[in-house]
Amino acid sequence: MARVSQEHLDARRRQILDGAGRCFARNGFHATSMQDVLREVGLSAGAVYRYFRGKDEIIGAIASEAFAGIRGAFEEASRTTPPPTPDVLIGAVFRLFLEERIEGADGQAFARLIIQVWTETLRNEQLAKTLADGYHGMRIAWTDLVAVYRESGVLSADVPADHMARTLIAVVQGFIAQQALFGDVSVEVLEDGLRGLMSMSVDPVGRS
């Protein structure tokens, strides 16, 4: 019997994650059954359970994959000289994960899925740990990038790097919430807004 290639296994796993993600985004996590997922992906129960034991594992895999991709983008940026400014970097990440992440799901659908993941962490300890680990990793990646900005001479050293990291993460979280609720957020809006804030300057003499 011929061995199944790793490429085939990876493609099948991707098929399950994308199909489940569409179901969760469309119908909600709790309203989606594993039977719904099976119908969406067109696979047997045995084929799906070979990869995931249930919905909790699937949603955890989606969250872990998203965090890994975001952290990878930040780490790559930190190796670039000069590094991309926050508006460019956050815009690229936002575009990737709201426009291109799940095949067949639009940006608002994926944003709604992210909100559901956040909510699910209130009752699911394992998913809460996945989210906490991902958030911690993002803070480290952003903190490292802030250090690169300082080394490049484009950022002053008077604000703690972790404070900047948490604020920039909050910007992305806020825009994800806007996209989920209203569906009218474009990457250009995020990029322009950040660029405008970055252009502000403080009068060193002060104002009377």
ABEGO torsion letter per residue (X at the ends): XBBBBAAAAAAAAAAAAAAAAAAAAAAEAAABBAAAAAAAAGBBAAAAAAABAEAAAAAAAAAAAAAAAAAAAAAAAAABOBBBBAAAAAAAAAAAAAAAABBGBBAAAAAAAAAAAAAAAAABAAAAAAAAAAAAAAAAAAAAAAAAAAAAGABBAABBAAAAAAAAAAAAAAAAAAAAAAGABBAAAAAAAAAAAAABBBBAAEBX
